Amino acid sequence: MSMLGQIGAAVGTFTALIWFAVNVTPAAIELAGTSPVDFGVPDVLAWVLVIAATTVATIWLERGGYQRLGASPRSGRSIVWLALLVVPVCFLPSAVVSVRLVATPVVPHVYFAGCVIVAAWLVRFDGLDRQPFRLAAVLALVGAACVFALDVFAASLPVSTDLLVVTVAIGWQLLVFSPFFVSEPTLERLYEARTG
């Protein structure tokens, strides 16, 4: 890998890890009901420690950590796209359901942290290069727009429409994942079909 490629992979890894930390830290503070300040640790020092831990994790991953985990050394570039764009878009209908059913400020943080975890898992399987992700992302965007429009329309109705919005969002999420259940024609399958 070229020097520029290595820098891009390291920046991608660091960005994904920082995004994870930025979402996990407030969620943990909210769920624990306490903050570092309660233990005499200033907020600035706590965030400096988070950035230091993220930097150490990035260095470890870029210096052979990805290979030890069974992923490609170029995974840094893939994980940032998966964690910040592709996975959050693909799971937008689930995010709508979560926000509707659980009205707490922790939900968005847990959602985005979960997206980073899913992205890290997908990096092992070259998730960004798989065709179903492109179709799933498009379906999720269209679905999120439809659910948002339904939500706006439902707000003008005199009855509670949470069940309707949640049902439509769940249905659309299942539709988003439908491309993953259709087997892709690989060269091996095409060869087997041709030779019988």
ChimeraX attribute file (.defattr): number of C-alpha atoms within 10 A of each C-alpha:
attribute: neighborCount
match mode: 1-to-1
recipient: residues
	/A:1	9
	/A:2	7
	/A:3	8
	/A:4	9
	/A:5	13
	/A:6	16
	/A:7	15
	/A:8	15
	/A:9	23
	/A:10	23
	/A:11	16
	/A:12	22
	/A:13	27
	/A:14	24
	/A:15	21
	/A:16	28
	/A:17	26
	/A:18	18
	/A:19	19
	/A:20	22
	/A:21	20
	/A:22	17
	/A:23	21
	/A:24	19
	/A:25	17
	/A:26	16
	/A:27	19
	/A:28	15
	/A:29	13
	/A:30	14
	/A:31	10
	/A:32	9
	/A:33	8
	/A:34	11
	/A:35	17
	/A:36	14
	/A:37	12
	/A:38	8
	/A:39	8
	/A:40	8
	/A:41	11
	/A:42	12
	/A:43	12
	/A:44	11
	/A:45	12
	/A:46	15
	/A:47	15
	/A:48	11
	/A:49	12
	/A:50	16
	/A:51	17
	/A:52	12
	/A:53	14
	/A:54	21
	/A:55	17
	/A:56	11
	/A:57	16
	/A:58	23
	/A:59	14
	/A:60	12
	/A:61	21
	/A:62	20
	/A:63	13
	/A:64	13
	/A:65	16
	/A:66	18
	/A:67	15
	/A:68	11
	/A:69	10
	/A:70	11
	/A:71	20
	/A:72	17
	/A:73	19
	/A:74	20
	/A:75	23
	/A:76	28
	/A:77	22
	/A:78	22
	/A:79	32
	/A:80	24
	/A:81	17
	/A:82	24
	/A:83	28
	/A:84	19
	/A:85	14
	/A:86	22
	/A:87	26
	/A:88	23
	/A:89	22
	/A:90	26
	/A:91	21
	/A:92	24
	/A:93	28
	/A:94	22
	/A:95	21
	/A:96	18
	/A:97	20
	/A:98	16
	/A:99	16
	/A:100	14
	/A:101	13
	/A:102	10
	/A:103	9
	/A:104	11
	/A:105	12
	/A:106	18
	/A:107	17
	/A:108	15
	/A:109	20
	/A:110	17
	/A:111	20
	/A:112	21
	/A:113	25
	/A:114	18
	/A:115	23
	/A:116	26
	/A:117	18
	/A:118	16
	/A:119	26
	/A:120	23
	/A:121	14
	/A:122	19
	/A:123	25
	/A:124	16
	/A:125	13
	/A:126	15
	/A:127	19
	/A:128	20
	/A:129	11
	/A:130	12
	/A:131	12
	/A:132	20
	/A:133	21
	/A:134	15
	/A:135	16
	/A:136	23
	/A:137	21
	/A:138	16
	/A:139	21
	/A:140	28
	/A:141	17
	/A:142	15
	/A:143	22
	/A:144	23
	/A:145	14
	/A:146	17
	/A:147	23
	/A:148	16
	/A:149	13
	/A:150	16
	/A:151	17
	/A:152	11
	/A:153	11
	/A:154	16
	/A:155	13
	/A:156	10
	/A:157	9
	/A:158	7
	/A:159	8
	/A:160	11
	/A:161	16
	/A:162	14
	/A:163	12
	/A:164	14
	/A:165	22
	/A:166	21
	/A:167	14
	/A:168	16
	/A:169	25
	/A:170	17
	/A:171	14
	/A:172	23
	/A:173	23
	/A:174	13
	/A:175	15
	/A:176	25
	/A:177	19
	/A:178	14
	/A:179	17
	/A:180	15
	/A:181	8
	/A:182	9
	/A:183	8
	/A:184	12
	/A:185	9
	/A:186	8
	/A:187	9
	/A:188	9
	/A:189	11
	/A:190	11
	/A:191	11
	/A:192	9
	/A:193	9
	/A:194	8
	/A:195	7
	/A:196	6
